[in-house]
Amino acid sequence: MRRVWKKLSAAIEGGVRQRVTKAGWAYTLAVTVLGVAAVGTANNLLFLIVAAMLSALLVSGFISRLSLAGLELDLSLPDHISARQRIAGRIFLRNHKRWAPSFSILLEGLPGSSFSSTVYFPAIPLGATLEEPVEVTFERRGIYREDSFVFSTRFPFGFTERRAQVTLRRDVLVYPCLAARPDFDETVREIRGEIEAHYRGRGNDFYRIRPYEPFESARHVDWKASAHTGELQVREFEREQDNLLEIFFDLDAPHDKTAWFEQTVECCAYIAWWAMERGARLRFRTQDFDRYFPEECDVYHILRYLALVEPSARKTPPPDDENSCQVVFTANAAKMRTAGWVRARFYEPDAAQGPTGALQTRSTDAR
């Protein structure tokens, strides 16, 4: 019996589209008291008052329902969206009714929706379209196919709050978060140093002497200039256009390394974005993806791939460019070395952080 009652209650609550407010309960109580008094005293004036109050209650429900009718919602978002970042969008609300405006409309997102704020429209004229700026946040990468919103109004008297749910169905692709996370800041700094060491010092024409930067190779330290200034100085040569940073992301990750896999996706996205801002050449590879930036694609092509990538067990291809600066993200460095990646700098899950591999650490360089 209890299960039947729970199912019945859930069905009733799911079908209710309006909620009685405190003012509505007080008004209902007043109508009830006056109705009892009218019946007890047979006073015609009390009957007229009760009838007027009931009419106002019915009119309130009709007008509130009319205010929500004929409304059309649209959400405009930028072409490129990154996870966990506030995105400026625009809400368009159109009143398709040709003979009645809508009043006091409140728009908010359902739990789990990307739309977390509320927008209030005091009045929407008939046939008009109103536009409001909003902030939208997507918590995870991937493709979002629908988003749910709720219209609500207490117009005209505030006795009830009528609600109407609206679902927008469209495909929204969300890139991985492009902000550097604290748990792989060290990794990003090391990769930057590796890139700097690779881009500088390979040319034959001297360019300048400049201060040493962290994680740079010590091969090009100018000891005479360092002794003269009292600080480490580096001989910098002209940049060679053939220098290439090659990132290989091993998709063969165990099920208990899901957290590490997601962090690595974000780290690769951050590196690709950094390479775009710097103007560096980048080759991004996985078992099923291989693109040169900027020759073959733009950075958004790589971000679109990373937005949808999932772990998969596939054969690892060997390296085919001995002149590139190779960086490998993998959960199994021994397997990658067997496949021929012996010159690469490896980043693996940190065993000290447990099975989730919450942090990344560089394995022993085998060069």
DORO-750169 format. One record per residue (C-alpha): residue in one letter; x, y, z. Coordinates in steps of 0.2 Angstrom, whole numbers, padded with zeros to 4 digits, always signed. Layout:
# DORO-750169
AXYZ...
//
This chain:
# DORO-750169
M+0000+0000+0000R+0014+0012+0004R+0022+0009-0013V+0006+0012-0022W+0004+0029-0012K+0022+0034-0016K+0019+0031-0035L+0003+0040-0034S+0011+0055-0025A+0025+0055-0038A+0013+0055-0052I+0003+0069-0045E+0018+0080-0041G+0025+0077-0058G+0009+0083-0066V+0007+0098-0056R+0012+0114-0065Q+0007+0127-0052R+0010+0130-0034V-0001+0139-0022T+0009+0153-0013K+0007+0159+0005A-0004+0173-0001G-0014+0160-0010W-0017+0150+0005A-0021+0165+0015Y-0034+0170+0002T-0041+0153+0001L-0043+0153+0020A-0052+0169+0020V-0064+0163+0006T-0067+0148+0016V-0071+0158+0032L-0082+0170+0023G-0091+0155+0014V-0095+0147+0031A-0101+0164+0038A-0112+0167+0023V-0120+0150+0024G-0122+0151+0043T-0130+0169+0043A-0139+0168+0026N-0132+0186+0022N-0133+0190+0004L-0119+0203+0005L-0107+0189+0011F-0113+0178-0003L-0108+0192-0015I-0091+0194-0008V-0087+0176-0008A-0093+0175-0026A-0082+0190-0031M-0067+0182-0022L-0069+0165-0031S-0071+0174-0047A-0054+0183-0044L-0046+0167-0040L-0052+0159-0056V-0047+0174-0066S-0030+0174-0058G-0027+0156-0064F-0033+0160-0082I-0022+0175-0084S-0007+0167-0077R-0009+0153-0089L-0012+0165-0103S+0004+0174-0099L+0014+0158-0102A+0006+0153-0118G+0013+0157-0135L+0031+0160-0128E+0046+0155-0138L+0064+0153-0131D+0080+0154-0140L+0098+0154-0133S+0113+0160-0144L+0130+0154-0139P+0148+0158-0146D+0155+0145-0159H+0169+0140-0147I+0165+0135-0129S+0177+0128-0116A+0172+0118-0101R+0170+0126-0083Q+0172+0144-0090R+0158+0157-0090I+0152+0160-0107A+0142+0175-0112G+0126+0171-0122R+0110+0179-0126I+0092+0174-0122F+0079+0178-0135L+0061+0177-0129R+0047+0180-0142N+0028+0182-0138H+0019+0174-0153K+0002+0180-0146R-0005+0193-0157W-0019+0199-0145A-0012+0198-0127P+0005+0203-0119S+0013+0193-0106F+0018+0200-0089S+0030+0195-0075I+0039+0181-0083L+0054+0173-0073L+0066+0162-0083E+0078+0150-0074G+0087+0133-0078L+0083+0116-0071P+0095+0107-0060G+0110+0101-0070S+0107+0114-0084S+0121+0125-0090F+0110+0140-0087S+0112+0144-0068S+0106+0162-0067T+0088+0169-0068V+0081+0182-0080Y+0065+0192-0076F+0054+0200-0089P+0042+0212-0082A+0032+0213-0098I+0033+0206-0116P+0022+0215-0128L+0012+0205-0141G+0022+0200-0156A+0038+0207-0148T+0055+0198-0146L+0065+0203-0130E+0084+0200-0129E+0094+0198-0113P+0113+0194-0109V+0116+0178-0099E+0131+0168-0092V+0131+0150-0096T+0143+0137-0089F+0146+0119-0095E+0155+0108-0082R+0162+0094-0094R+0168+0092-0111G+0158+0084-0124I+0142+0086-0134Y+0126+0093-0126R+0111+0089-0136E+0098+0098-0125D+0095+0110-0111S+0080+0113-0100F+0073+0129-0094V+0057+0134-0083F+0046+0149-0086S+0036+0154-0071T+0024+0168-0066R+0014+0174-0052F+0004+0187-0061P-0008+0195-0058F-0012+0193-0039G+0002+0181-0033F-0010+0167-0027T-0002+0154-0037E+0015+0151-0046R+0012+0143-0063R+0027+0135-0072A+0030+0128-0089Q+0046+0118-0094V+0054+0121-0110T+0068+0110-0118L+0080+0117-0131R+0086+0103-0142R+0102+0107-0151D+0120+0100-0152V+0133+0111-0143L+0151+0105-0143V+0161+0110-0128Y+0180+0109-0128P+0190+0104-0113C+0195+0117-0100L+0209+0128-0107A+0214+0135-0090A+0230+0128-0082R+0225+0117-0067P+0236+0117-0051D+0239+0098-0052F+0248+0099-0069D+0255+0117-0068E+0272+0108-0065T+0270+0097-0080V+0265+0112-0091R+0281+0122-0085E+0292+0107-0089I+0285+0106-0106R+0287+0124-0109G+0305+0122-0104E+0307+0108-0116I+0300+0118-0130E+0311+0133-0126A+0326+0121-0126H+0321+0114-0143Y+0317+0130-0151R+0333+0139-0146G+0350+0134-0148R+0349+0123-0164G+0352+0137-0176N+0370+0142-0183D+0368+0161-0183F+0370+0170-0166Y+0356+0180-0161R+0359+0187-0143I+0363+0184-0125R+0349+0184-0113P+0345+0178-0095Y+0343+0160-0091E+0325+0154-0089P+0319+0139-0078F+0320+0122-0086E+0331+0127-0100S+0345+0116-0106A+0362+0120-0099R+0370+0117-0116H+0370+0135-0121V+0374+0143-0105D+0387+0157-0109W+0399+0155-0094K+0409+0170-0098A+0394+0181-0099S+0387+0173-0083A+0403+0176-0073H+0403+0194-0079T+0385+0198-0074G+0384+0187-0059E+0368+0178-0066L+0366+0164-0078Q+0366+0170-0096V+0361+0160-0112R+0367+0161-0130E+0352+0162-0141F+0353+0157-0159E+0341+0161-0173R+0325+0151-0173E+0324+0137-0186Q+0308+0135-0195D+0309+0116-0195N+0308+0114-0177L+0293+0104-0172L+0284+0099-0155E+0276+0082-0156I+0263+0077-0143F+0258+0059-0143F+0243+0055-0132D+0241+0037-0128L+0222+0032-0128D+0225+0015-0120A+0221+0020-0102P+0214+0007-0089H+0197+0010-0082D+0204+0015-0065K+0214+0029-0073T+0198+0039-0079A+0203+0054-0069W+0221+0054-0076F+0214+0053-0093E+0202+0068-0091Q+0217+0078-0084T+0228+0073-0099V+0214+0078-0111E+0214+0095-0103C+0233+0097-0103C+0234+0092-0121A+0221+0105-0125Y+0230+0118-0115I+0247+0114-0124A+0238+0116-0141W+0231+0132-0137W+0248+0138-0130A+0256+0133-0146M+0243+0143-0156E+0246+0158-0146R+0265+0157-0148G+0264+0153-0166A+0274+0136-0164R+0273+0121-0175L+0264+0106-0167R+0261+0089-0172F+0247+0081-0161R+0245+0062-0162T+0235+0048-0155Q+0231+0030-0161D+0218+0037-0172F+0222+0055-0175D+0237+0064-0183R+0238+0082-0188Y+0251+0095-0190F+0247+0113-0184P+0246+0125-0193E+0250+0116-0209E+0235+0104-0209C+0223+0111-0197D+0219+0125-0185V+0219+0123-0166Y+0200+0121-0166H+0201+0105-0176I+0212+0098-0162L+0200+0104-0148R+0185+0097-0157Y+0194+0080-0157L+0199+0081-0138A+0181+0086-0134L+0175+0069-0139V+0190+0058-0137E+0187+0042-0126P+0199+0029-0120S+0202+0015-0132A+0215+0000-0134R+0223+0001-0151K+0240-0002-0158T+0253+0011-0154P+0262+0018-0170P+0280+0021-0169P+0288+0038-0171D+0293+0043-0188D+0301+0060-0186E+0318+0060-0177N+0320+0079-0177S+0304+0083-0168C+0304+0087-0149Q+0293+0072-0143V+0282+0072-0127V+0271+0057-0123F+0257+0056-0111T+0254+0038-0107A+0248+0026-0093N+0261+0013-0098A+0278+0021-0103A+0286+0004-0105K+0274-0001-0119M+0278+0016-0127R+0297+0013-0127T+0294-0004-0134A+0285+0004-0148G+0300+0015-0152W+0297+0031-0142V+0314+0030-0133R+0318+0048-0136A+0302+0055-0129R+0299+0064-0112F+0286+0054-0103Y+0271+0059-0092E+0262+0045-0082P+0250+0044-0068D+0258+0047-0051A+0257+0030-0042A+0258+0039-0025Q+0241+0047-0028G+0232+0031-0029P+0222+0022-0043T+0215+0038-0050G+0232+0046-0054A+0226+0063-0048L+0243+0070-0052Q+0255+0068-0067T+0274+0066-0065R+0288+0064-0078S+0295+0047-0079T+0314+0043-0081D+0320+0050-0098A+0327+0036-0108R+0337+0047-0120
//
